[in-house]
Amino acid sequence: MGYAAARGGLRAIRAAERLVRRLRRRSTSDDLTTDQIIDHFGLLVDRVMGEGGVWDPVMAASALRQAGGDPIEASHLMRSKRSTLSVLGIALADADDLRVLRRVVPAYRKPPGPQLLGASTDYTGRILERVVPREGLVDMAEPAGDRRDPPSDRSPTRLLEVLRQADLVVDRRRTDDPDPVDITRVAARPPAPRSARLSAMARAETGALVNQWYRNILGPDGYLHEITLGEVRHGWLDVAIAHPTSGRPVKVTGVRVTEVEAIEDLDGIDEDRGRLDVGYGLCLGHNEKKSIAMANLDIACHRDAGRSQLEQSLLLTTDGLEATGFLEHLKLPHYVTFRSIVERKAAVRAARTDR
């Protein structure tokens, strides 16, 4: 979006940029190192990587430091850097091979495989802690399971497989969307393939996606219509690419992801009421809020089938960078358009006076 009438002000713009850097350096405390940001603000780093669409904790930590802690600005920096990188290949990953750090199955008391609470505050009271000296944390430190070091292989059977064996799940596997849509190259617009919707939600701003989910489950009767969570997983997932010569998959790295399967009770007139349906969500890092909202909205979009504006809202309004970019541009010069508005008002008032 350009503003042809905006001229000059370059000296002021450069001075404003220098002031930002000067205020950052003027802090009386020590600068935060990249490792400190990753270790102490891991969930925030994960969120920035997810919304920025890049798995690189060091880059995300550097972006957060440069952005002064603003996750939207940090994600913007991540995407800007990503746009300068060349595409070397298509990543290959199988979520069934996830090495689980945390696994919660709310739908079953005794699911196949273990319940692993992992690192979670779901069962603790929200009480603000007093600042504890570093030496007071020695006994609380975990002996193993560091965020950056995958534990021993733990890949329990999915609850979904149990439901499939009992013939309780509608099979929605399709062949008309074989390759994931790259939404960084092709704009996702409704009606969109499922892979495009999932990709858009994986990069969506967490708060915007949660808001969409909350609006969707709040029915016209004012009551919340909940969906049962089948399984919530967080763990390490190997990523491979096809070897350029042999074509065989070669592991290149491992990333942490959060994966959710949400179970929906089918009760529509044209639906199979003897079965259940399942929505899916997966995003980078440990971000259960996003992946839970994602899985619920995945099944909601499928059931909606374009009857409402749900899919359009998901694709066009949940990207934090797009929404924030439009909001931020309001601070740029608008005096030409506003002068036009004022002149039209003056003309209307003059016309009324002449009558």
C-alpha positions as CSV (number, residue, x, y, z in Angstrom):
1,M,0.0,0.0,0.0
2,G,1.7,3.2,-1.1
3,Y,1.1,6.9,-0.2
4,A,2.2,9.1,-3.1
5,A,1.5,12.2,-1.1
6,A,3.8,11.3,1.7
7,R,7.1,13.1,1.2
8,G,10.1,13.9,3.3
9,G,10.6,13.0,7.0
10,L,13.6,10.7,6.3
11,R,15.7,12.3,8.9
12,A,13.0,11.9,11.5
13,I,12.4,8.2,10.5
14,R,16.1,7.4,10.9
15,A,16.2,9.3,14.2
16,A,13.3,7.3,15.5
17,E,15.0,4.0,14.6
18,R,18.2,5.1,16.3
19,L,16.1,6.0,19.4
20,V,14.7,2.5,19.6
21,R,18.2,1.0,19.5
22,R,19.5,3.5,22.1
23,L,16.6,2.8,24.5
24,R,17.4,-0.9,24.2
25,R,21.0,-0.4,25.0
26,R,20.4,2.1,27.8
27,S,19.0,-0.6,30.1
28,T,20.8,-0.8,33.5
29,S,20.4,-4.6,33.5
30,D,22.5,-7.1,31.6
31,D,21.4,-7.9,28.1
32,L,19.4,-11.2,27.7
33,T,21.4,-13.8,25.9
34,T,19.9,-16.0,23.3
35,D,20.2,-19.1,25.6
36,Q,18.5,-17.2,28.4
37,I,15.5,-16.4,26.2
38,I,15.2,-19.9,25.0
39,D,15.5,-21.5,28.4
40,H,13.3,-19.0,30.4
41,F,10.7,-18.1,27.8
42,G,10.4,-21.4,25.9
43,L,6.7,-21.2,25.3
44,L,7.0,-17.7,23.9
45,V,9.8,-18.9,21.6
46,D,7.6,-21.8,20.5
47,R,4.7,-19.4,19.7
48,V,6.9,-17.1,17.6
49,M,8.3,-20.1,15.7
50,G,4.8,-21.4,15.0
51,E,3.4,-18.0,13.9
52,G,6.6,-17.2,12.0
53,G,6.5,-20.5,10.2
54,V,10.1,-21.3,10.9
55,W,11.7,-23.9,13.3
56,D,14.7,-22.1,14.6
57,P,14.8,-21.4,18.3
58,V,17.9,-19.2,18.0
59,M,16.4,-17.1,15.3
60,A,13.1,-16.8,17.3
61,A,15.0,-15.7,20.4
62,S,17.0,-13.1,18.5
63,A,13.7,-11.8,16.9
64,L,12.1,-11.5,20.4
65,R,15.1,-9.6,21.7
66,Q,15.0,-7.2,18.7
67,A,11.2,-6.8,18.9
68,G,11.4,-6.0,22.6
69,G,9.3,-9.0,23.5
70,D,6.5,-8.3,21.0
71,P,5.6,-11.7,19.6
72,I,3.8,-10.3,16.5
73,E,6.8,-8.2,15.6
74,A,9.1,-11.1,16.3
75,S,7.0,-13.4,14.0
76,H,7.2,-10.6,11.4
77,L,11.0,-10.6,11.6
78,M,11.0,-14.4,11.3
79,R,8.8,-14.4,8.1
80,S,10.9,-11.7,6.6
81,K,14.0,-13.7,7.1
82,R,12.3,-16.8,5.8
83,S,11.4,-15.1,2.6
84,T,15.1,-14.6,1.8
85,L,15.9,-18.3,2.2
86,S,15.9,-20.8,-0.7
87,V,13.7,-23.9,-0.7
88,L,16.0,-27.0,-0.7
89,G,13.3,-29.7,-0.6
90,I,10.0,-30.8,0.7
91,A,10.0,-32.0,4.3
92,L,8.8,-35.5,5.1
93,A,7.4,-36.4,8.6
94,D,5.1,-39.0,10.0
95,A,3.2,-38.0,13.2
96,D,2.9,-41.6,14.2
97,D,6.6,-41.6,14.9
98,L,6.3,-38.7,17.4
99,R,8.5,-39.3,20.5
100,V,6.2,-38.2,23.3
101,L,7.2,-35.8,26.0
102,R,3.6,-35.3,27.1
103,R,0.4,-37.2,26.3
104,V,-3.0,-36.6,27.8
105,V,-6.1,-38.6,26.7
106,P,-9.1,-36.9,28.3
107,A,-11.6,-39.2,26.5
108,Y,-10.4,-42.5,28.1
109,R,-9.4,-43.3,31.7
110,K,-7.1,-46.1,30.6
111,P,-6.0,-45.4,27.0
112,P,-3.7,-47.6,24.9
113,G,-0.3,-46.6,26.2
114,P,0.6,-44.3,29.1
115,Q,-0.8,-41.0,30.3
116,L,2.2,-38.7,30.5
117,L,1.5,-35.4,32.2
118,G,5.0,-34.0,31.3
119,A,5.5,-30.3,32.0
120,S,2.1,-28.9,32.7
121,T,0.4,-26.3,35.0
122,D,-3.1,-27.8,34.3
123,Y,-3.4,-29.2,37.8
124,T,-1.8,-26.4,39.8
125,G,-3.3,-23.2,41.3
126,R,-2.5,-19.9,39.6
127,I,-0.6,-18.3,42.4
128,L,2.0,-15.7,41.6
129,E,5.4,-16.9,42.9
130,R,7.9,-14.7,44.7
131,V,11.2,-14.4,43.0
132,V,13.3,-17.4,44.1
133,P,17.1,-17.2,44.2
134,R,18.8,-19.5,41.7
135,E,20.3,-21.7,44.4
136,G,16.7,-22.4,45.7
137,L,15.8,-24.2,42.4
138,V,18.4,-27.0,42.6
139,D,16.0,-29.5,44.1
140,M,13.3,-28.6,41.6
141,A,15.4,-29.3,38.6
142,E,14.5,-32.3,36.5
143,P,17.2,-34.9,36.1
144,A,16.3,-35.6,32.4
145,G,13.9,-34.6,29.7
146,D,15.4,-31.3,28.7
147,R,13.4,-29.4,26.1
148,R,16.2,-29.6,23.6
149,D,17.1,-33.3,24.2
150,P,14.6,-36.0,23.0
151,P,14.0,-38.7,25.6
152,S,14.0,-42.4,24.9
153,D,11.6,-43.5,22.1
154,R,8.0,-43.3,23.3
155,S,5.4,-43.7,20.6
156,P,2.2,-45.1,22.2
157,T,-0.7,-46.3,20.0
158,R,-3.2,-43.6,19.2
159,L,-6.7,-43.6,20.7
160,L,-7.9,-43.0,17.2
161,E,-6.7,-46.5,16.2
162,V,-8.9,-48.0,19.0
163,L,-11.9,-46.1,17.7
164,R,-11.2,-47.2,14.1
165,Q,-10.9,-50.8,15.2
166,A,-14.3,-50.5,16.9
167,D,-15.7,-49.0,13.6
168,L,-16.7,-45.8,15.5
169,V,-15.1,-43.2,13.3
170,V,-16.1,-41.8,9.9
171,D,-13.3,-42.3,7.4
172,R,-12.5,-38.9,5.9
173,R,-9.2,-39.8,4.3
174,R,-9.2,-38.4,0.8
175,T,-7.1,-38.5,-2.4
176,D,-8.0,-35.2,-3.9
177,D,-5.5,-33.3,-1.7
178,P,-2.4,-35.4,-1.9
179,D,0.3,-32.7,-1.5
180,P,0.0,-30.0,1.2
181,V,-0.8,-26.6,-0.2
182,D,2.2,-24.2,0.3
183,I,0.3,-21.1,1.6
184,T,3.5,-19.1,1.5
185,R,3.3,-19.3,-2.3
186,V,-0.4,-19.7,-3.0
187,A,-2.9,-17.6,-1.2
188,A,-5.5,-19.8,0.7
189,R,-9.0,-18.6,-0.2
190,P,-12.3,-20.4,0.4
191,P,-13.2,-23.0,-0.6
192,A,-9.8,-24.3,0.3
193,P,-8.4,-27.8,0.5
194,R,-8.0,-29.2,4.1
195,S,-4.2,-29.0,3.9
196,A,-4.5,-25.2,3.2
197,R,-6.8,-24.7,6.2
198,L,-4.6,-26.7,8.5
199,S,-1.5,-24.8,7.3
200,A,-3.2,-21.4,7.8
201,M,-4.3,-22.3,11.3
202,A,-0.8,-23.6,12.1
203,R,0.6,-20.2,11.4
204,A,-2.3,-18.2,12.8
205,E,-2.0,-15.9,15.8
206,T,-2.8,-18.0,18.8
207,G,-5.2,-15.6,20.4
208,A,-7.1,-15.0,17.2
209,L,-7.5,-18.8,16.7
210,V,-8.7,-19.3,20.2
211,N,-11.2,-16.5,19.8
212,Q,-12.6,-18.1,16.6
213,W,-12.9,-21.4,18.4
214,Y,-14.7,-19.9,21.3
215,R,-17.1,-18.0,19.0
216,N,-17.8,-21.3,17.2
217,I,-18.7,-23.4,20.2
218,L,-20.9,-20.7,21.7
219,G,-24.2,-21.6,20.3
220,P,-27.2,-19.4,19.5
221,D,-28.8,-20.6,22.7
222,G,-26.0,-19.0,24.7
223,Y,-24.6,-22.4,25.9
224,L,-21.2,-23.8,25.2
225,H,-21.2,-26.8,22.9
226,E,-18.0,-28.7,23.8
227,I,-16.1,-31.2,21.7
228,T,-14.3,-34.1,23.5
229,L,-10.5,-34.1,23.2
230,G,-9.4,-37.5,22.2
231,E,-5.7,-37.0,22.6
232,V,-3.1,-34.2,23.2
233,R,0.5,-34.9,22.4
234,H,3.7,-32.9,22.7
235,G,7.0,-34.4,21.6
236,W,9.8,-34.7,19.1
237,L,9.2,-35.4,15.5
238,D,11.9,-36.4,13.0
239,V,12.0,-34.4,9.7
240,A,13.5,-35.9,6.6
241,I,13.9,-34.9,2.9
242,A,14.2,-37.1,-0.1
243,H,17.8,-37.7,-1.1
244,P,18.4,-36.0,-4.5
245,T,20.1,-39.1,-5.9
246,S,18.5,-42.2,-4.3
247,G,15.1,-40.6,-3.5
248,R,15.2,-42.3,-0.1
249,P,14.2,-40.2,2.9
250,V,17.1,-38.9,4.9
251,K,16.6,-37.4,8.4
252,V,17.9,-33.8,8.6
253,T,16.6,-32.6,11.9
254,G,14.0,-33.0,14.7
255,V,11.4,-30.5,15.8
256,R,9.1,-30.3,18.7
257,V,5.4,-30.2,17.8
258,T,2.0,-30.3,19.6
259,E,-0.6,-32.6,18.1
260,V,-4.3,-32.8,19.0
261,E,-7.2,-35.0,17.9
262,A,-10.7,-33.8,18.8
263,I,-13.7,-36.1,18.7
264,E,-17.1,-34.8,17.5
265,D,-20.4,-36.5,18.2
266,L,-22.3,-36.6,14.8
267,D,-25.9,-35.7,15.2
268,G,-26.9,-33.9,12.0
269,I,-29.7,-35.0,9.8
270,D,-27.4,-36.0,6.9
271,E,-24.7,-37.4,9.2
272,D,-23.9,-40.9,10.2
273,R,-25.2,-40.9,13.8
274,G,-23.7,-44.3,14.5
275,R,-20.2,-42.9,14.3
276,L,-17.9,-40.2,15.5
277,D,-15.7,-37.8,13.5
278,V,-12.3,-36.5,14.4
279,G,-10.6,-33.1,13.8
280,Y,-6.9,-32.7,13.7
281,G,-4.4,-30.0,14.8
282,L,-0.6,-29.9,14.7
283,C,1.7,-26.9,15.2
284,L,5.3,-26.2,15.9
285,G,6.6,-26.1,19.5
286,H,4.6,-26.6,22.7
287,N,1.4,-24.7,22.1
288,E,-1.6,-26.7,23.3
289,K,-4.0,-23.7,23.1
290,K,-3.5,-23.4,19.3
291,S,-3.5,-27.1,18.5
292,I,-6.7,-27.7,20.5
293,A,-8.5,-24.8,18.8
294,M,-7.1,-25.9,15.5
295,A,-8.4,-29.5,15.9
296,N,-11.9,-28.3,16.9
297,L,-12.1,-25.8,14.0
298,D,-10.9,-28.4,11.6
299,I,-13.9,-30.6,12.2
300,A,-16.2,-27.5,12.5
301,C,-15.2,-26.3,9.0
302,H,-15.9,-29.8,7.6
303,R,-19.4,-30.0,9.2
304,D,-20.2,-26.4,8.2
305,A,-19.5,-27.2,4.5
306,G,-19.4,-23.5,3.5
307,R,-22.8,-22.7,4.9
308,S,-21.4,-19.9,7.0
309,Q,-18.4,-17.6,6.9
310,L,-16.4,-19.8,9.3
311,E,-13.8,-21.0,6.7
312,Q,-13.5,-17.4,5.4
313,S,-12.9,-16.1,8.9
314,L,-10.2,-18.7,9.5
315,L,-8.3,-18.1,6.3
316,L,-8.6,-14.3,6.2
317,T,-8.7,-13.0,9.7
318,T,-6.6,-15.2,12.0
319,D,-3.1,-14.3,10.6
320,G,-1.7,-12.0,13.2
321,L,0.8,-10.4,10.8
322,E,-1.9,-9.5,8.3
323,A,-4.3,-8.1,10.9
324,T,-1.6,-6.2,12.7
325,G,-0.1,-4.9,9.5
326,F,-3.4,-3.3,8.5
327,L,-3.8,-1.9,12.0
328,E,-0.3,-0.5,12.1
329,H,-0.7,1.2,8.7
330,L,-3.3,3.5,10.2
331,K,-0.4,5.3,12.0
332,L,1.1,6.2,8.6
333,P,0.2,9.5,6.9
334,H,-3.4,9.7,5.9
335,Y,-3.8,13.5,5.6
336,V,-4.7,13.4,1.9
337,T,-7.6,11.0,2.4
338,F,-8.7,12.9,5.6
339,R,-8.5,16.2,3.8
340,S,-10.7,14.8,1.1
341,I,-13.3,13.7,3.7
342,V,-13.3,17.1,5.3
343,E,-13.7,18.8,1.9
344,R,-16.7,16.6,1.1
345,K,-18.3,17.5,4.5
346,A,-17.7,21.2,3.8
347,A,-19.3,20.8,0.3
348,V,-22.4,19.1,1.8
349,R,-22.8,21.8,4.4
350,A,-22.4,24.5,1.7
351,A,-25.1,22.8,-0.4
352,R,-27.5,22.8,2.6
353,T,-26.8,26.6,3.1
354,D,-27.5,27.4,-0.5
355,R,-31.0,25.9,-0.4
